[in-house]
Amino acid sequence: MRGNIKARETLQMLLEYPIRIYPEPEEVDPKKKDKKAPPKKKKKKKDDFDTPTWAEELNDVIKKVAEMKDLA
């Protein structure tokens, strides 16, 4: 019974997490690509996603995962 309650609490925490919206991938036309030009290096964009409060500390996340493994 305790495992079912913990599973429901964990599911609720995951459901409260906002859905991420990813940018559309750029379309590349292979016919227009110049084979002689070196490939351009792209800068990595930093994710501006909010981290839920329960996942801010790594130790808390590890503890939560361990609890879920013990209940399984």
PyMOL Python script that loads the backbone (N, CA, C, O; Angstrom):
from pymol import cmd

cmd.read_pdbstr("""\
ATOM      1  N   MET A   1       0.831  -1.191   0.000  1.00  0.00           N
ATOM      2  CA  MET A   1       0.000   0.000   0.000  1.00  0.00           C
ATOM      3  C   MET A   1       0.878   1.258   0.000  1.00  0.00           C
ATOM      4  O   MET A   1       0.599   2.238  -0.691  1.00  0.00           O
ATOM      5  N   ARG A   2       1.950   1.191   0.802  1.00  0.00           N
ATOM      6  CA  ARG A   2       2.839   2.349   0.897  1.00  0.00           C
ATOM      7  C   ARG A   2       3.485   2.641  -0.462  1.00  0.00           C
ATOM      8  O   ARG A   2       3.664   3.797  -0.842  1.00  0.00           O
ATOM      9  N   GLY A   3       3.834   1.560  -1.189  1.00  0.00           N
ATOM     10  CA  GLY A   3       4.432   1.731  -2.515  1.00  0.00           C
ATOM     11  C   GLY A   3       3.485   2.399  -3.489  1.00  0.00           C
ATOM     12  O   GLY A   3       3.908   3.218  -4.304  1.00  0.00           O
ATOM     13  N   ASN A   4       2.210   2.061  -3.414  1.00  0.00           N
ATOM     14  CA  ASN A   4       1.209   2.657  -4.293  1.00  0.00           C
ATOM     15  C   ASN A   4       1.072   4.153  -4.004  1.00  0.00           C
ATOM     16  O   ASN A   4       0.960   4.958  -4.929  1.00  0.00           O
ATOM     17  N   ILE A   5       1.082   4.516  -2.746  1.00  0.00           N
ATOM     18  CA  ILE A   5       0.966   5.933  -2.371  1.00  0.00           C
ATOM     19  C   ILE A   5       2.189   6.710  -2.866  1.00  0.00           C
ATOM     20  O   ILE A   5       2.051   7.802  -3.418  1.00  0.00           O
ATOM     21  N   LYS A   6       3.394   6.142  -2.668  1.00  0.00           N
ATOM     22  CA  LYS A   6       4.619   6.803  -3.128  1.00  0.00           C
ATOM     23  C   LYS A   6       4.621   6.936  -4.653  1.00  0.00           C
ATOM     24  O   LYS A   6       5.047   7.955  -5.197  1.00  0.00           O
ATOM     25  N   ALA A   7       4.141   5.897  -5.331  1.00  0.00           N
ATOM     26  CA  ALA A   7       4.092   5.948  -6.796  1.00  0.00           C
ATOM     27  C   ALA A   7       3.144   7.040  -7.264  1.00  0.00           C
ATOM     28  O   ALA A   7       3.442   7.743  -8.230  1.00  0.00           O
ATOM     29  N   ARG A   8       2.016   7.193  -6.600  1.00  0.00           N
ATOM     30  CA  ARG A   8       1.065   8.249  -6.967  1.00  0.00           C
ATOM     31  C   ARG A   8       1.659   9.637  -6.705  1.00  0.00           C
ATOM     32  O   ARG A   8       1.460  10.557  -7.499  1.00  0.00           O
ATOM     33  N   GLU A   9       2.386   9.788  -5.593  1.00  0.00           N
ATOM     34  CA  GLU A   9       3.027  11.074  -5.297  1.00  0.00           C
ATOM     35  C   GLU A   9       4.074  11.403  -6.370  1.00  0.00           C
ATOM     36  O   GLU A   9       4.153  12.539  -6.837  1.00  0.00           O
ATOM     37  N   THR A  10       4.869  10.411  -6.752  1.00  0.00           N
ATOM     38  CA  THR A  10       5.892  10.624  -7.769  1.00  0.00           C
ATOM     39  C   THR A  10       5.260  10.954  -9.112  1.00  0.00           C
ATOM     40  O   THR A  10       5.727  11.850  -9.816  1.00  0.00           O
ATOM     41  N   LEU A  11       4.207  10.239  -9.470  1.00  0.00           N
ATOM     42  CA  LEU A  11       3.500  10.524 -10.724  1.00  0.00           C
ATOM     43  C   LEU A  11       2.948  11.940 -10.724  1.00  0.00           C
ATOM     44  O   LEU A  11       3.028  12.633 -11.739  1.00  0.00           O
ATOM     45  N   GLN A  12       2.391  12.379  -9.607  1.00  0.00           N
ATOM     46  CA  GLN A  12       1.840  13.738  -9.524  1.00  0.00           C
ATOM     47  C   GLN A  12       2.944  14.781  -9.708  1.00  0.00           C
ATOM     48  O   GLN A  12       2.734  15.792 -10.378  1.00  0.00           O
ATOM     49  N   MET A  13       4.126  14.537  -9.113  1.00  0.00           N
ATOM     50  CA  MET A  13       5.239  15.471  -9.275  1.00  0.00           C
ATOM     51  C   MET A  13       5.652  15.557 -10.746  1.00  0.00           C
ATOM     52  O   MET A  13       5.937  16.645 -11.247  1.00  0.00           O
ATOM     53  N   LEU A  14       5.686  14.416 -11.437  1.00  0.00           N
ATOM     54  CA  LEU A  14       6.071  14.418 -12.848  1.00  0.00           C
ATOM     55  C   LEU A  14       5.008  15.078 -13.711  1.00  0.00           C
ATOM     56  O   LEU A  14       5.342  15.745 -14.691  1.00  0.00           O
ATOM     57  N   LEU A  15       3.740  14.908 -13.372  1.00  0.00           N
ATOM     58  CA  LEU A  15       2.669  15.527 -14.151  1.00  0.00           C
ATOM     59  C   LEU A  15       2.644  17.044 -13.982  1.00  0.00           C
ATOM     60  O   LEU A  15       2.227  17.761 -14.892  1.00  0.00           O
ATOM     61  N   GLU A  16       3.084  17.534 -12.836  1.00  0.00           N
ATOM     62  CA  GLU A  16       3.116  18.974 -12.594  1.00  0.00           C
ATOM     63  C   GLU A  16       4.259  19.651 -13.345  1.00  0.00           C
ATOM     64  O   GLU A  16       4.251  20.871 -13.508  1.00  0.00           O
ATOM     65  N   TYR A  17       5.236  18.881 -13.801  1.00  0.00           N
ATOM     66  CA  TYR A  17       6.373  19.430 -14.524  1.00  0.00           C
ATOM     67  C   TYR A  17       5.886  19.958 -15.871  1.00  0.00           C
ATOM     68  O   TYR A  17       5.174  19.246 -16.579  1.00  0.00           O
ATOM     69  N   PRO A  18       6.248  21.187 -16.246  1.00  0.00           N
ATOM     70  CA  PRO A  18       5.733  21.769 -17.500  1.00  0.00           C
ATOM     71  C   PRO A  18       6.288  21.055 -18.732  1.00  0.00           C
ATOM     72  O   PRO A  18       7.407  20.541 -18.717  1.00  0.00           O
ATOM     73  N   ILE A  19       5.500  21.032 -19.779  1.00  0.00           N
ATOM     74  CA  ILE A  19       5.897  20.406 -21.034  1.00  0.00           C
ATOM     75  C   ILE A  19       6.893  21.318 -21.740  1.00  0.00           C
ATOM     76  O   ILE A  19       6.683  22.527 -21.841  1.00  0.00           O
ATOM     77  N   ARG A  20       7.962  20.730 -22.218  1.00  0.00           N
ATOM     78  CA  ARG A  20       8.982  21.509 -22.923  1.00  0.00           C
ATOM     79  C   ARG A  20       8.569  21.704 -24.374  1.00  0.00           C
ATOM     80  O   ARG A  20       8.054  20.790 -25.018  1.00  0.00           O
ATOM     81  N   ILE A  21       8.800  22.899 -24.872  1.00  0.00           N
ATOM     82  CA  ILE A  21       8.512  23.203 -26.271  1.00  0.00           C
ATOM     83  C   ILE A  21       9.851  23.321 -26.984  1.00  0.00           C
ATOM     84  O   ILE A  21      10.657  24.201 -26.683  1.00  0.00           O
ATOM     85  N   TYR A  22      10.070  22.430 -27.923  1.00  0.00           N
ATOM     86  CA  TYR A  22      11.329  22.413 -28.642  1.00  0.00           C
ATOM     87  C   TYR A  22      11.199  23.202 -29.934  1.00  0.00           C
ATOM     88  O   TYR A  22      10.134  23.197 -30.552  1.00  0.00           O
ATOM     89  N   PRO A  23      12.271  23.888 -30.359  1.00  0.00           N
ATOM     90  CA  PRO A  23      12.218  24.647 -31.611  1.00  0.00           C
ATOM     91  C   PRO A  23      12.149  23.696 -32.806  1.00  0.00           C
ATOM     92  O   PRO A  23      12.606  22.555 -32.743  1.00  0.00           O
ATOM     93  N   GLU A  24      11.574  24.189 -33.879  1.00  0.00           N
ATOM     94  CA  GLU A  24      11.471  23.401 -35.104  1.00  0.00           C
ATOM     95  C   GLU A  24      12.872  23.226 -35.696  1.00  0.00           C
ATOM     96  O   GLU A  24      13.649  24.180 -35.713  1.00  0.00           O
ATOM     97  N   PRO A  25      13.205  22.038 -36.177  1.00  0.00           N
ATOM     98  CA  PRO A  25      14.522  21.852 -36.794  1.00  0.00           C
ATOM     99  C   PRO A  25      14.594  22.582 -38.126  1.00  0.00           C
ATOM    100  O   PRO A  25      13.610  22.674 -38.859  1.00  0.00           O
ATOM    101  N   GLU A  26      15.767  23.092 -38.419  1.00  0.00           N
ATOM    102  CA  GLU A  26      15.950  23.814 -39.670  1.00  0.00           C
ATOM    103  C   GLU A  26      15.982  22.823 -40.827  1.00  0.00           C
ATOM    104  O   GLU A  26      16.615  21.770 -40.741  1.00  0.00           O
ATOM    105  N   GLU A  27      15.292  23.173 -41.910  1.00  0.00           N
ATOM    106  CA  GLU A  27      15.284  22.307 -43.077  1.00  0.00           C
ATOM    107  C   GLU A  27      16.540  22.570 -43.898  1.00  0.00           C
ATOM    108  O   GLU A  27      16.898  23.716 -44.167  1.00  0.00           O
ATOM    109  N   VAL A  28      17.194  21.493 -44.287  1.00  0.00           N
ATOM    110  CA  VAL A  28      18.423  21.595 -45.075  1.00  0.00           C
ATOM    111  C   VAL A  28      18.155  20.952 -46.428  1.00  0.00           C
ATOM    112  O   VAL A  28      17.761  19.789 -46.518  1.00  0.00           O
ATOM    113  N   ASP A  29      18.378  21.733 -47.469  1.00  0.00           N
ATOM    114  CA  ASP A  29      18.193  21.221 -48.819  1.00  0.00           C
ATOM    115  C   ASP A  29      19.535  20.673 -49.300  1.00  0.00           C
ATOM    116  O   ASP A  29      20.471  21.446 -49.499  1.00  0.00           O
ATOM    117  N   PRO A  30      19.649  19.364 -49.490  1.00  0.00           N
ATOM    118  CA  PRO A  30      20.952  18.795 -49.872  1.00  0.00           C
ATOM    119  C   PRO A  30      21.422  19.231 -51.259  1.00  0.00           C
ATOM    120  O   PRO A  30      22.616  19.153 -51.547  1.00  0.00           O
ATOM    121  N   LYS A  31      20.526  19.682 -52.114  1.00  0.00           N
ATOM    122  CA  LYS A  31      20.905  20.110 -53.461  1.00  0.00           C
ATOM    123  C   LYS A  31      21.654  21.439 -53.436  1.00  0.00           C
ATOM    124  O   LYS A  31      22.513  21.681 -54.283  1.00  0.00           O
ATOM    125  N   LYS A  32      21.338  22.291 -52.481  1.00  0.00           N
ATOM    126  CA  LYS A  32      21.946  23.615 -52.416  1.00  0.00           C
ATOM    127  C   LYS A  32      23.249  23.618 -51.622  1.00  0.00           C
ATOM    128  O   LYS A  32      23.936  24.638 -51.576  1.00  0.00           O
ATOM    129  N   LYS A  33      23.594  22.517 -51.009  1.00  0.00           N
ATOM    130  CA  LYS A  33      24.773  22.466 -50.154  1.00  0.00           C
ATOM    131  C   LYS A  33      26.042  22.486 -51.008  1.00  0.00           C
ATOM    132  O   LYS A  33      26.172  21.708 -51.953  1.00  0.00           O
ATOM    133  N   ASP A  34      26.955  23.359 -50.677  1.00  0.00           N
ATOM    134  CA  ASP A  34      28.222  23.480 -51.381  1.00  0.00           C
ATOM    135  C   ASP A  34      29.196  22.483 -50.754  1.00  0.00           C
ATOM    136  O   ASP A  34      29.480  22.564 -49.559  1.00  0.00           O
ATOM    137  N   LYS A  35      29.700  21.558 -51.539  1.00  0.00           N
ATOM    138  CA  LYS A  35      30.568  20.510 -51.004  1.00  0.00           C
ATOM    139  C   LYS A  35      31.966  21.010 -50.692  1.00  0.00           C
ATOM    140  O   LYS A  35      32.674  20.389 -49.900  1.00  0.00           O
ATOM    141  N   LYS A  36      32.381  22.114 -51.294  1.00  0.00           N
ATOM    142  CA  LYS A  36      33.729  22.621 -51.087  1.00  0.00           C
ATOM    143  C   LYS A  36      33.847  23.450 -49.810  1.00  0.00           C
ATOM    144  O   LYS A  36      34.930  23.545 -49.233  1.00  0.00           O
ATOM    145  N   ALA A  37      32.769  24.037 -49.377  1.00  0.00           N
ATOM    146  CA  ALA A  37      32.813  24.891 -48.194  1.00  0.00           C
ATOM    147  C   ALA A  37      32.875  24.026 -46.934  1.00  0.00           C
ATOM    148  O   ALA A  37      32.178  23.016 -46.840  1.00  0.00           O
ATOM    149  N   PRO A  38      33.701  24.418 -45.971  1.00  0.00           N
ATOM    150  CA  PRO A  38      33.759  23.645 -44.725  1.00  0.00           C
ATOM    151  C   PRO A  38      32.450  23.824 -43.942  1.00  0.00           C
ATOM    152  O   PRO A  38      31.804  24.867 -44.040  1.00  0.00           O
ATOM    153  N   PRO A  39      32.072  22.823 -43.182  1.00  0.00           N
ATOM    154  CA  PRO A  39      30.818  22.944 -42.428  1.00  0.00           C
ATOM    155  C   PRO A  39      30.931  24.029 -41.350  1.00  0.00           C
ATOM    156  O   PRO A  39      31.970  24.194 -40.711  1.00  0.00           O
ATOM    157  N   LYS A  40      29.851  24.745 -41.176  1.00  0.00           N
ATOM    158  CA  LYS A  40      29.829  25.809 -40.178  1.00  0.00           C
ATOM    159  C   LYS A  40      29.642  25.210 -38.794  1.00  0.00           C
ATOM    160  O   LYS A  40      28.880  24.261 -38.607  1.00  0.00           O
ATOM    161  N   LYS A  41      30.344  25.776 -37.837  1.00  0.00           N
ATOM    162  CA  LYS A  41      30.186  25.319 -36.455  1.00  0.00           C
ATOM    163  C   LYS A  41      29.007  26.051 -35.841  1.00  0.00           C
ATOM    164  O   LYS A  41      28.877  27.269 -35.962  1.00  0.00           O
ATOM    165  N   LYS A  42      28.164  25.294 -35.189  1.00  0.00           N
ATOM    166  CA  LYS A  42      26.993  25.885 -34.557  1.00  0.00           C
ATOM    167  C   LYS A  42      27.243  26.045 -33.070  1.00  0.00           C
ATOM    168  O   LYS A  42      27.855  25.191 -32.428  1.00  0.00           O
ATOM    169  N   LYS A  43      26.765  27.139 -32.543  1.00  0.00           N
ATOM    170  CA  LYS A  43      26.870  27.370 -31.108  1.00  0.00           C
ATOM    171  C   LYS A  43      25.755  26.603 -30.416  1.00  0.00           C
ATOM    172  O   LYS A  43      24.621  26.553 -30.892  1.00  0.00           O
ATOM    173  N   LYS A  44      26.101  26.011 -29.290  1.00  0.00           N
ATOM    174  CA  LYS A  44      25.081  25.305 -28.530  1.00  0.00           C
ATOM    175  C   LYS A  44      24.274  26.317 -27.735  1.00  0.00           C
ATOM    176  O   LYS A  44      24.822  27.210 -27.088  1.00  0.00           O
ATOM    177  N   LYS A  45      22.968  26.156 -27.799  1.00  0.00           N
ATOM    178  CA  LYS A  45      22.096  27.052 -27.053  1.00  0.00           C
ATOM    179  C   LYS A  45      21.858  26.492 -25.670  1.00  0.00           C
ATOM    180  O   LYS A  45      21.687  25.287 -25.489  1.00  0.00           O
ATOM    181  N   LYS A  46      21.850  27.362 -24.722  1.00  0.00           N
ATOM    182  CA  LYS A  46      21.586  26.945 -23.357  1.00  0.00           C
ATOM    183  C   LYS A  46      20.081  26.773 -23.188  1.00  0.00           C
ATOM    184  O   LYS A  46      19.297  27.615 -23.626  1.00  0.00           O
ATOM    185  N   ASP A  47      19.690  25.683 -22.555  1.00  0.00           N
ATOM    186  CA  ASP A  47      18.275  25.429 -22.314  1.00  0.00           C
ATOM    187  C   ASP A  47      17.751  26.399 -21.257  1.00  0.00           C
ATOM    188  O   ASP A  47      18.366  26.588 -20.207  1.00  0.00           O
ATOM    189  N   ASP A  48      16.625  26.999 -21.549  1.00  0.00           N
ATOM    190  CA  ASP A  48      15.996  27.922 -20.611  1.00  0.00           C
ATOM    191  C   ASP A  48      14.801  27.258 -19.933  1.00  0.00           C
ATOM    192  O   ASP A  48      13.777  27.899 -19.697  1.00  0.00           O
ATOM    193  N   PHE A  49      14.940  25.968 -19.621  1.00  0.00           N
ATOM    194  CA  PHE A  49      13.844  25.243 -19.012  1.00  0.00           C
ATOM    195  C   PHE A  49      13.915  25.366 -17.493  1.00  0.00           C
ATOM    196  O   PHE A  49      14.991  25.368 -16.895  1.00  0.00           O
ATOM    197  N   ASP A  50      12.753  25.467 -16.902  1.00  0.00           N
ATOM    198  CA  ASP A  50      12.677  25.546 -15.450  1.00  0.00           C
ATOM    199  C   ASP A  50      12.891  24.166 -14.847  1.00  0.00           C
ATOM    200  O   ASP A  50      12.351  23.171 -15.331  1.00  0.00           O
ATOM    201  N   THR A  51      13.680  24.121 -13.791  1.00  0.00           N
ATOM    202  CA  THR A  51      13.894  22.874 -13.079  1.00  0.00           C
ATOM    203  C   THR A  51      12.916  22.829 -11.916  1.00  0.00           C
ATOM    204  O   THR A  51      12.801  23.802 -11.171  1.00  0.00           O
ATOM    205  N   PRO A  52      12.204  21.707 -11.746  1.00  0.00           N
ATOM    206  CA  PRO A  52      11.268  21.634 -10.633  1.00  0.00           C
ATOM    207  C   PRO A  52      12.016  21.682  -9.298  1.00  0.00           C
ATOM    208  O   PRO A  52      13.185  21.306  -9.216  1.00  0.00           O
ATOM    209  N   THR A  53      11.334  22.144  -8.269  1.00  0.00           N
ATOM    210  CA  THR A  53      11.989  22.314  -6.969  1.00  0.00           C
ATOM    211  C   THR A  53      12.494  20.995  -6.407  1.00  0.00           C
ATOM    212  O   THR A  53      13.503  20.972  -5.702  1.00  0.00           O
ATOM    213  N   TRP A  54      11.804  19.889  -6.709  1.00  0.00           N
ATOM    214  CA  TRP A  54      12.233  18.610  -6.157  1.00  0.00           C
ATOM    215  C   TRP A  54      13.479  18.071  -6.851  1.00  0.00           C
ATOM    216  O   TRP A  54      14.082  17.115  -6.363  1.00  0.00           O
ATOM    217  N   ALA A  55      13.878  18.657  -7.970  1.00  0.00           N
ATOM    218  CA  ALA A  55      15.035  18.166  -8.714  1.00  0.00           C
ATOM    219  C   ALA A  55      16.212  19.131  -8.682  1.00  0.00           C
ATOM    220  O   ALA A  55      17.150  18.970  -9.463  1.00  0.00           O
ATOM    221  N   GLU A  56      16.192  20.114  -7.817  1.00  0.00           N
ATOM    222  CA  GLU A  56      17.279  21.095  -7.786  1.00  0.00           C
ATOM    223  C   GLU A  56      18.548  20.522  -7.156  1.00  0.00           C
ATOM    224  O   GLU A  56      19.654  20.884  -7.557  1.00  0.00           O
ATOM    225  N   GLU A  57      18.401  19.653  -6.198  1.00  0.00           N
ATOM    226  CA  GLU A  57      19.557  19.043  -5.548  1.00  0.00           C
ATOM    227  C   GLU A  57      19.708  17.608  -6.031  1.00  0.00           C
ATOM    228  O   GLU A  57      18.744  16.843  -6.018  1.00  0.00           O
ATOM    229  N   LEU A  58      20.910  17.240  -6.457  1.00  0.00           N
ATOM    230  CA  LEU A  58      21.161  15.907  -6.980  1.00  0.00           C
ATOM    231  C   LEU A  58      20.911  14.843  -5.909  1.00  0.00           C
ATOM    232  O   LEU A  58      20.394  13.768  -6.210  1.00  0.00           O
ATOM    233  N   ASN A  59      21.273  15.139  -4.677  1.00  0.00           N
ATOM    234  CA  ASN A  59      21.073  14.163  -3.603  1.00  0.00           C
ATOM    235  C   ASN A  59      19.592  13.841  -3.414  1.00  0.00           C
ATOM    236  O   ASN A  59      19.235  12.693  -3.146  1.00  0.00           O
ATOM    237  N   ASP A  60      18.735  14.841  -3.552  1.00  0.00           N
ATOM    238  CA  ASP A  60      17.292  14.608  -3.416  1.00  0.00           C
ATOM    239  C   ASP A  60      16.773  13.709  -4.531  1.00  0.00           C
ATOM    240  O   ASP A  60      15.936  12.838  -4.293  1.00  0.00           O
ATOM    241  N   VAL A  61      17.268  13.921  -5.747  1.00  0.00           N
ATOM    242  CA  VAL A  61      16.839  13.104  -6.883  1.00  0.00           C
ATOM    243  C   VAL A  61      17.316  11.663  -6.695  1.00  0.00           C
ATOM    244  O   VAL A  61      16.558  10.724  -6.937  1.00  0.00           O
ATOM    245  N   ILE A  62      18.554  11.486  -6.269  1.00  0.00           N
ATOM    246  CA  ILE A  62      19.091  10.146  -6.041  1.00  0.00           C
ATOM    247  C   ILE A  62      18.298   9.437  -4.951  1.00  0.00           C
ATOM    248  O   ILE A  62      18.002   8.247  -5.058  1.00  0.00           O
ATOM    249  N   LYS A  63      17.958  10.178  -3.904  1.00  0.00           N
ATOM    250  CA  LYS A  63      17.176   9.596  -2.814  1.00  0.00           C
ATOM    251  C   LYS A  63      15.791   9.176  -3.301  1.00  0.00           C
ATOM    252  O   LYS A  63      15.300   8.114  -2.918  1.00  0.00           O
ATOM    253  N   LYS A  64      15.161   9.989  -4.136  1.00  0.00           N
ATOM    254  CA  LYS A  64      13.832   9.676  -4.671  1.00  0.00           C
ATOM    255  C   LYS A  64      13.883   8.439  -5.559  1.00  0.00           C
ATOM    256  O   LYS A  64      12.990   7.595  -5.496  1.00  0.00           O
ATOM    257  N   VAL A  65      14.919   8.325  -6.384  1.00  0.00           N
ATOM    258  CA  VAL A  65      15.073   7.153  -7.242  1.00  0.00           C
ATOM    259  C   VAL A  65      15.301   5.904  -6.393  1.00  0.00           C
ATOM    260  O   VAL A  65      14.750   4.844  -6.689  1.00  0.00           O
ATOM    261  N   ALA A  66      16.104   6.023  -5.350  1.00  0.00           N
ATOM    262  CA  ALA A  66      16.353   4.879  -4.466  1.00  0.00           C
ATOM    263  C   ALA A  66      15.054   4.434  -3.783  1.00  0.00           C
ATOM    264  O   ALA A  66      14.812   3.238  -3.625  1.00  0.00           O
ATOM    265  N   GLU A  67      14.221   5.400  -3.379  1.00  0.00           N
ATOM    266  CA  GLU A  67      12.940   5.053  -2.765  1.00  0.00           C
ATOM    267  C   GLU A  67      12.075   4.288  -3.755  1.00  0.00           C
ATOM    268  O   GLU A  67      11.426   3.311  -3.384  1.00  0.00           O
ATOM    269  N   MET A  68      12.060   4.724  -5.017  1.00  0.00           N
ATOM    270  CA  MET A  68      11.234   4.054  -6.003  1.00  0.00           C
ATOM    271  C   MET A  68      11.758   2.640  -6.294  1.00  0.00           C
ATOM    272  O   MET A  68      10.969   1.727  -6.537  1.00  0.00           O
ATOM    273  N   LYS A  69      13.097   2.456  -6.269  1.00  0.00           N
ATOM    274  CA  LYS A  69      13.665   1.126  -6.496  1.00  0.00           C
ATOM    275  C   LYS A  69      13.322   0.191  -5.333  1.00  0.00           C
ATOM    276  O   LYS A  69      13.047  -0.990  -5.546  1.00  0.00           O
ATOM    277  N   ASP A  70      13.339   0.723  -4.092  1.00  0.00           N
ATOM    278  CA  ASP A  70      13.017  -0.098  -2.926  1.00  0.00           C
ATOM    279  C   ASP A  70      11.567  -0.552  -2.949  1.00  0.00           C
ATOM    280  O   ASP A  70      11.243  -1.625  -2.439  1.00  0.00           O
ATOM    281  N   LEU A  71      10.695   0.256  -3.536  1.00  0.00           N
ATOM    282  CA  LEU A  71       9.268  -0.078  -3.544  1.00  0.00           C
ATOM    283  C   LEU A  71       8.917  -1.040  -4.670  1.00  0.00           C
ATOM    284  O   LEU A  71       7.856  -1.663  -4.647  1.00  0.00           O
ATOM    285  N   ALA A  72       9.790  -1.164  -5.640  1.00  0.00           N
ATOM    286  CA  ALA A  72       9.484  -2.021  -6.801  1.00  0.00           C
ATOM    287  C   ALA A  72       9.627  -3.487  -6.501  1.00  0.00           C
ATOM    288  O   ALA A  72       9.402  -4.322  -7.377  1.00  0.00           O
TER     289      ALA A  72
END
""", "prot")
cmd.dss("prot")
cmd.show_as("cartoon", "prot")
cmd.util.cbc("prot")
cmd.orient("prot")
